[in-house]
């Protein structure tokens, strides 16, 4: 049944672009059949491509052979149609369709490819299970909203390239087969056939190469870079992802922030038509944790954390006193209007914080009529209860939520996540609202009790704040980094730092991370040697392109802005990747696969 295109079959323009201005013109259109409607003496076909739908009409004036072909067309058949654009009949205009005033009276019709009935309808806002959509991703990508997402990503990428070119950046590609790195997330390893027993790694970022480009004198580098990290997935993470990767020479933190605020101003204006005010607010890491329990605070609502440890440290409630005595804290958030939460809903919030290692959730609900209920009030004196309510500013109709723990990290993590969860349940976030800020002065290092050593908070090439370098030997945990993250609506959209450009400081950093000289010379000797030939002060930043696009589109799951994403276990349902390699390929790579005994 399928026919070939001939040399005279030339598409006039895309389906969604026809208007009343085209009436009377002969055209050729191509696309997929969205649906076919057989009305007896009339047949209509909605023909779809990436721009939209145009209606094809077949009636008593249509050649019989063409009419018979149209009768056999089903959803997702690929068609080529030639005919004349005409106005729709009276009462047939579709005001909800850009092409709704016209239709094409078809004279010739070719079926370029027949199609089976698809496993789900090719429509907007499909409620099909994600697994089925990803199994048939080529069909999922035909849906209009998915096509618009991918086209939007292309537009944002172009805005990005245009802006940074105007700012004097040079686009340079860096390798995808690199030396394995020991820090950060796990590498994806690629075996070398010509060097048996040796491996490349897929880059977690172009970090070292872009720093070396600064040493090479290029001054301003940009790359839309593919990156790979073998880590557990979340809604905003993928094992392979794309960065807007930058590096600049002879700059300070303020310079990098100013350049990237200009970029955000441009992309929000050109893509969304929104004006954002710059400079954006800045907040130190310490302040963000104290106020919001997170280094990526969502500023679209309140519910700030307050430390009530001094009020409850001597009360009769062991949950509170025990946390303070153990060196932790007790903190609370006030939910204005939260008294509408039922006991069952509050209990579900208690289960929610347990996923962040909190042992439970204490609460106090003050109804609009002044009556109250609480999980802890009976264990405290009247004065202690009043002190908490006064300190928190609780009014009739409010709900107080409290977490105490021996580890401040648990208190921050649980309340930081809880305030966002409550905001979503309370529906207090305005659609289309964007709140952005910079988080600065991150800890340079974080200590792992399990491993008994320090790890770099960002990466081992981040410059410590000048006044803190003196503490690298004596108290490395108090050293702050010249690092900065851009946070949009509670999501880290990008981050960067000023880099170490002094060999002695870089060697000291490696030592603090537990590396002996022999080890860091073997792993990073090329970088230290390059520094000896004159390294300019340099700094950089990388936006997660996938995440930035999803934020601009208001989409929660970044898989919906990636053409072929992976699922939770890092597999691709459509092709079945990853898959075993055959023995011949393994032998060529000098690799033996062993099965771990159960």
C-alpha positions in Angstrom: 0.0 0.0 0.0 2.9 2.4 0.7 4.1 4.6 -2.1 7.4 6.5 -2.7 7.8 10.2 -2.8 8.5 11.5 -6.3 10.7 14.4 -7.4 7.5 16.5 -7.7 6.3 15.8 -4.2 7.6 19.0 -2.5 6.1 20.1 0.8 4.7 23.7 0.4 4.9 24.4 4.2 4.2 22.8 7.5 0.6 21.8 8.5 0.1 24.2 11.3 1.0 27.3 9.2 -2.0 27.5 6.9 -4.4 30.4 7.3 -7.1 32.2 5.3 -4.4 34.0 3.4 -3.6 30.7 1.6 -7.2 30.2 0.3 -7.1 29.3 -3.4 -3.5 28.1 -3.5 -2.5 24.7 -4.6 -0.3 23.0 -1.9 1.4 19.8 -0.9 1.4 18.7 2.8 3.0 15.8 4.6 2.6 14.3 8.0 0.8 11.8 10.2 -2.9 11.1 10.4 -4.1 12.3 13.8 -7.5 10.8 13.1 -9.8 10.0 10.2 -13.6 10.7 10.3 -15.8 8.9 7.8 -19.1 10.8 7.4 -20.4 8.7 4.5 -20.3 11.2 1.6 -17.5 13.1 3.4 -14.1 12.0 4.8 -11.9 14.3 6.9 -8.4 13.6 7.9 -6.5 15.7 10.5 -2.9 15.8 9.3 -0.3 16.5 12.0 3.3 17.5 12.0 5.5 19.3 14.6 3.7 22.6 14.0 0.1 21.5 14.4 -2.8 20.1 12.4 -4.5 20.9 9.1 -7.8 19.3 7.9 -7.8 17.4 4.7 -11.3 17.1 3.0 -12.6 14.4 0.6 -16.0 14.8 -0.9 -18.0 14.2 -4.1 -15.5 16.2 -6.1 -12.6 14.1 -5.0 -11.2 11.6 -7.5 -12.7 8.1 -6.6 -9.3 6.5 -6.3 -8.2 9.2 -3.9 -11.4 8.9 -1.9 -11.0 5.2 -1.6 -7.4 5.6 -0.3 -8.6 8.1 2.3 -11.3 5.6 3.4 -8.5 3.1 4.3 -6.3 5.6 6.3 -6.0 5.1 10.0 -4.3 6.9 12.9 -0.5 7.4 12.5 -0.4 6.6 8.7 2.2 8.8 7.1 0.6 10.7 4.2 1.5 13.1 1.4 -1.5 15.1 0.1 -1.9 17.6 -2.7 -4.9 19.9 -3.1 -6.3 23.4 -2.9 -6.7 25.4 0.3 -10.3 26.5 0.8 -12.5 28.1 3.5 -14.3 25.7 5.8 -18.0 25.5 5.4 -20.4 27.6 7.5 -20.5 26.3 11.0 -17.4 24.2 10.5 -14.8 26.8 11.6 -12.8 25.6 14.6 -11.7 28.6 16.6 -9.5 26.5 18.9 -7.2 25.5 16.0 -4.8 28.0 14.3 -5.7 26.4 11.0 -9.4 26.2 11.9 -10.7 28.6 9.2 -9.4 26.5 6.3 -9.1 23.0 4.9 -7.4 21.4 2.0 -9.6 19.8 -0.7 -7.4 16.9 -1.7 -6.8 15.9 -5.3 -3.9 13.5 -4.8 -3.1 11.3 -1.8 -0.2 9.0 -1.1 0.2 6.6 1.9 4.0 6.8 2.5 3.8 4.4 5.4 1.0 2.4 7.0 0.9 2.1 10.8 -0.4 -0.3 13.4 -2.7 1.0 16.1 -0.4 2.7 18.6 -0.3 1.5 22.3 -1.5 4.9 23.4 -3.1 8.0 21.9 -0.9 10.6 20.4 -2.4 13.5 22.3 -1.4 16.3 24.8 -1.2 15.6 28.5 -1.3 11.8 28.2 -2.1 10.0 31.4 -0.3 6.9 30.1 2.1 5.2 32.6 5.7 6.6 32.2 7.1 3.1 31.6 4.9 2.6 28.5 5.7 6.1 27.2 9.4 5.4 27.5 9.2 2.0 26.0 7.7 3.6 22.9 9.5 6.9 23.2 9.4 7.5 19.4 5.6 7.6 19.7 5.7 9.6 22.9 7.8 12.2 21.2 5.1 12.6 18.5 2.8 14.1 21.1 2.4 17.9 20.7 3.5 18.8 24.2 6.6 16.6 24.1 7.5 18.1 20.7 7.1 21.6 22.1 9.4 20.7 25.0 12.2 19.5 22.8 11.7 22.5 20.4 11.8 24.8 23.5 15.1 23.2 24.5 16.5 24.0 21.1 15.5 27.6 21.4 17.0 28.0 24.8 20.2 26.5 23.6 20.4 29.0 20.8 19.7 31.9 23.1 22.5 30.6 25.3 25.0 30.4 22.4 24.1 33.8 21.1 24.4 35.5 24.5 27.8 34.0 25.4 29.2 34.7 21.9 28.2 38.3 22.4 30.1 38.3 25.7 33.3 37.2 24.1 33.2 33.5 24.9 34.7 30.9 22.5 32.9 27.5 22.1 35.5 24.7 22.5 34.8 21.0 22.6 36.6 18.9 25.2 37.2 15.1 25.1 34.6 12.5 26.0 37.2 9.9 26.7 39.2 11.1 29.7 41.3 9.8 32.6 39.3 8.3 35.4 38.9 10.6 38.4 38.9 9.5 42.0 36.7 12.2 43.6 32.9 12.8 43.5 30.4 10.5 41.9 31.4 7.2 40.3 32.8 7.3 36.8 31.4 5.4 33.8 34.4 3.4 32.6 35.3 2.6 29.0 37.8 -0.2 28.3 40.7 0.5 25.9 41.3 -2.2 23.3 44.8 -0.9 22.4 45.8 -0.5 26.0 44.6 -3.8 27.6 43.7 -3.4 31.2 43.4 0.3 31.0 40.2 2.4 31.0 39.0 5.8 29.9 36.2 7.5 31.9 33.3 9.4 30.5 33.6 12.9 31.9 31.6 13.9 34.9 32.2 17.4 33.7 34.9 19.1 31.6 36.4 20.6 34.7 40.1 20.0 34.3 40.1 20.6 30.5 38.3 24.0 30.9 40.8 25.0 33.5 43.6 24.0 31.2 42.0 26.1 28.5 42.4 29.1 30.8 46.0 28.3 31.2 46.2 28.1 27.4 45.1 31.7 27.1 41.6 31.4 25.6 40.2 33.6 28.4 36.5 32.8 28.0 35.3 29.3 27.2 31.8 28.0 26.7 30.5 24.5 25.8 27.2 22.8 25.7 28.8 19.7 27.2 27.6 16.2 27.7 28.4 14.8 31.2 28.1 11.4 32.8 27.8 10.3 36.4 27.1 6.8 37.7 24.9 7.8 40.6 21.4 7.1 41.9 18.7 8.8 39.9 16.0 11.2 41.0 13.4 13.2 39.1 16.0 15.9 38.4 19.0 13.6 37.8 20.1 11.5 34.8 23.2 9.4 34.3 24.0 11.4 31.2 23.1 15.1 31.1 24.0 18.4 29.5 25.7 21.4 31.0 26.1 25.0 29.9 29.7 24.9 30.8 31.7 28.1 31.3 35.2 29.3 32.4 36.7 32.8 32.6 40.1 34.2 33.3 41.2 37.2 35.3 37.8 37.4 37.1 36.4 37.4 40.6 33.2 35.7 41.9 31.4 39.0 41.3 32.4 39.0 37.7 31.1 35.5 37.1 27.8 36.3 38.9 27.3 39.4 36.8 27.9 37.6 33.5 25.4 34.9 34.5 22.8 37.2 35.8 22.9 38.8 32.3 22.4 35.4 30.8 19.4 34.7 33.0 18.0 38.1 32.2 18.3 37.4 28.5 16.9 33.8 28.5 13.9 34.8 30.7 13.1 37.8 28.5 13.7 36.1 25.1 12.0 32.8 26.0 9.3 33.7 28.5 8.9 37.5 27.9 9.6 38.0 31.6 11.8 40.8 33.0 13.8 39.8 36.0 15.5 42.4 38.3 19.2 42.2 38.8 21.4 42.0 40.8 19.8 39.0 42.3 19.8 38.6 46.1 22.7 36.7 47.7 22.6 34.5 50.8 25.4 32.7 52.6 25.2 28.9 53.0 25.1 29.3 56.8 22.1 31.7 56.6 20.3 29.6 54.1 20.6 26.5 56.4 19.5 28.5 59.5 16.5 30.1 57.8 15.4 27.4 55.3 17.1 24.2 56.2 18.5 23.9 52.7 21.3 25.3 50.6 18.7 25.6 47.8 15.9 27.5 49.5 12.6 28.1 47.8 11.7 31.8 48.4 8.2 31.6 46.9 6.7 31.2 50.3 7.6 31.7 54.0 7.6 28.9 56.6 11.1 29.8 57.8 12.9 27.7 60.4 13.4 29.2 63.9 15.6 27.7 66.6 13.7 27.1 69.8 16.5 25.1 71.5 17.1 27.7 74.3 13.4 27.7 75.1 13.0 24.0 75.5 16.5 22.9 76.6 15.3 22.5 80.3 11.7 21.5 79.6 10.2 18.2 80.7 10.0 16.7 77.3 12.8 14.3 76.6 12.5 14.5 72.9 13.4 18.2 73.0 15.9 18.1 75.9 17.7 15.0 74.6 18.3 16.6 71.2 19.9 19.8 72.8 22.0 17.8 75.3 23.4 15.7 72.5 24.6 18.8 70.7 21.8 19.0 68.3 18.9 21.4 68.1 15.1 21.8 68.2 13.6 23.9 65.4 10.2 24.9 64.2 8.2 26.3 61.3 4.9 28.1 61.5 2.3 27.4 58.9 -0.2 30.3 58.6 -3.7 28.9 58.2 -2.3 25.4 58.8 -4.9 24.6 61.4 -7.1 23.3 58.6 -4.9 20.2 58.4 -6.6 17.2 60.0 -4.9 14.9 62.5 -4.5 12.3 59.7 -2.8 14.8 57.5 -0.5 15.9 60.3 0.4 12.2 60.9 1.3 11.9 57.2 3.6 14.8 57.6 5.2 13.0 60.5 5.8 10.0 58.2 7.2 12.4 55.6 10.0 13.7 57.8 11.0 10.2 58.8 12.2 9.7 55.2 14.7 12.4 56.1 15.9 10.4 59.2 13.8 12.5 61.7 12.5 10.3 64.5 9.1 12.1 64.4 7.3 15.4 64.2 5.9 17.4 67.2 3.0 19.8 66.5 0.7 22.4 68.0 -2.5 23.4 66.2 -4.3 26.6 67.3 -7.8 26.6 65.7 -9.6 29.8 64.5 -11.8 29.8 67.6 -8.7 29.7 70.0 -8.9 26.0 71.0 -5.8 24.0 70.6 -4.5 20.4 70.2 -0.9 19.3 70.4 1.4 16.3 70.5 3.7 17.8 73.1 2.0 20.6 75.1 1.1 18.4 78.0 4.7 17.7 78.7 5.6 21.4 79.0 4.6 24.0 81.5 2.1 26.8 80.6 5.0 29.3 80.5 7.1 27.1 78.3 4.3 26.6 75.8 3.5 30.3 75.8 7.2 31.2 75.2 7.3 28.9 72.1 4.0 30.4 70.7 5.2 34.0 71.4 8.6 33.4 69.9 7.1 31.8 66.8 4.3 34.4 66.5 1.6 31.8 66.4 -1.9 33.2 65.8 -5.4 31.6 65.6 -5.6 29.3 62.6 -1.9 28.5 62.6 0.0 25.2 62.8 3.4 24.7 64.4 5.6 21.9 63.3 8.8 21.0 65.3 11.7 18.6 64.8 14.4 17.9 67.3 17.5 15.7 66.7 21.0 15.1 68.0 22.2 15.9 64.5 21.5 19.4 63.1 21.9 17.9 59.7 18.7 15.8 60.3 16.8 18.8 61.6 17.7 20.9 58.6 17.1 18.2 56.0 13.7 17.2 57.4 12.3 20.7 58.0 13.8 22.0 54.8 11.9 19.4 52.9 8.8 19.7 55.0 8.3 23.4 54.3 8.2 22.7 50.6 5.9 19.7 51.1 3.5 21.8 53.2 3.7 24.7 50.6 2.5 22.3 47.9 -0.2 20.9 50.0 -1.4 24.4 51.0 -1.3 25.4 47.4 0.4 28.7 48.2 2.7 28.9 45.2 1.6 31.1 42.4 2.0 29.6 38.9 4.6 31.3 36.8 6.3 32.8 39.9 10.1 32.7 39.8 12.3 33.5 42.8 16.1 33.4 42.3 19.1 33.9 44.5 22.8 33.1 44.8 24.0 30.9 47.7 27.7 31.7 48.6 30.4 30.8 51.1 29.8 27.1 51.0 31.9 24.9 53.2 35.0 23.9 51.3 35.0 20.3 52.7 32.5 17.9 54.3 33.5 15.2 56.7 32.5 11.6 56.3 32.2 9.8 59.7 31.9 6.5 57.8 35.2 7.0 56.0 36.9 9.1 58.6 38.1 11.7 56.2 37.2 15.0 54.4 35.7 15.2 50.9 35.5 18.2 48.7 32.0 19.8 48.9 32.2 20.8 45.2 35.5 19.5 43.8 39.1 19.6 44.9 40.0 22.5 42.6 37.9 25.1 44.4 39.7 28.0 45.9 39.3 28.5 49.7 38.4 32.0 50.9 41.6 33.9 51.5 41.0 34.5 55.1 40.3 30.8 55.8 43.4 29.3 54.1 45.2 29.5 57.4 42.7 26.9 58.9 43.3 24.2 56.3 45.7 22.3 58.6 44.3 23.1 62.0 40.5 23.1 61.4 39.6 22.2 57.8 35.9 21.9 58.6 35.6 25.7 59.1 37.2 26.6 55.8 34.7 28.3 53.4 35.0 28.1 49.6 34.7 30.8 47.0 31.8 28.9 45.5 28.4 30.0 44.4 25.1 28.3 43.3 22.3 29.9 41.5 19.0 28.7 42.9 15.6 29.0 41.1 12.4 28.1 42.9 14.2 25.7 45.3 16.2 24.0 42.6 19.9 24.3 42.0 20.0 25.5 38.4 23.8 25.9 38.3 26.9 26.3 40.3 30.6 27.2 40.2 33.6 28.5 42.0 36.8 30.4 41.8 39.5 27.8 41.0 42.8 27.2 42.7 45.6 28.6 40.5 48.5 28.4 42.9 50.3 25.1 42.9 51.1 25.2 46.6 47.5 25.7 47.6 46.4 22.9 45.2 48.9 20.5 46.8 47.7 21.5 50.2 44.1 20.8 49.2 45.1 17.3 47.9 46.8 16.7 51.3 43.8 17.7 53.3 41.8 15.2 51.2 44.1 12.5 52.4 46.2 12.1 49.2 50.0 11.4 49.5 52.3 13.3 47.1 52.9 10.2 45.1 49.1 9.7 44.6 48.2 13.2 43.6 51.2 13.5 41.3 50.1 10.3 39.5 46.5 11.4 39.2 46.9 15.2 38.7 50.5 15.7 37.9 49.7 17.2 34.5 47.6 19.9 36.1 50.2 20.8 38.7 52.9 20.9 36.0 50.7 23.2 33.9 50.3 25.6 36.9 54.0 26.0 37.0 54.0 27.7 33.6 51.7 30.6 34.7 48.1 30.1 35.7 45.8 33.1 35.5 43.2 33.6 38.2 40.1 31.9 36.8 36.6 30.9 37.7 33.6 29.2 36.1 30.1 28.0 36.4 27.9 25.3 34.9 24.1 25.4 34.4 22.3 22.1 34.1 20.6 22.6 30.8 18.0 19.9 31.4 17.1 21.4 34.7 17.1 25.0 33.4 14.7 24.0 30.5 12.4 22.2 32.9 12.3 25.3 35.2 11.5 27.6 32.3 8.7 25.3 31.2 7.4 24.6 34.7 8.0 20.8 34.3 8.9 18.8 37.4 10.4 15.7 35.7 13.5 16.5 33.5 12.8 13.4 31.5 10.1 15.4 29.7 12.7 17.8 28.3 15.2 15.1 27.2 14.6 13.2 24.0 15.7 9.8 25.1 16.1 9.7 28.9 16.9 6.8 31.3 14.7 5.5 34.1 15.4 5.1 37.8 17.9 2.2 37.4 19.8 4.0 34.6 18.4 1.8 31.9 16.7 2.8 28.7 13.4 1.0 28.2 13.2 1.6 24.4 16.5 0.0 23.3 17.2 -2.2 26.3 20.4 -0.5 27.2 22.6 -1.4 29.0 23.0 -4.9 27.6 25.6 -7.7 27.7 28.5 -7.6 25.2 29.3 -10.7 23.3 32.4 -12.8 24.1 34.3 -11.7 21.0 34.1 -8.0 22.0 35.0 -8.8 25.6 38.0 -10.8 24.5 39.2 -8.0 22.3 39.0 -5.7 25.3 40.8 -8.2 27.6 37.7 -8.3 29.9 36.3 -11.3 31.7 32.8 -11.0 33.2 32.2 -12.9 36.5 28.8 -13.4 38.2 28.7 -12.6 41.9 27.4 -15.5 44.0 24.1 -15.0 45.7 
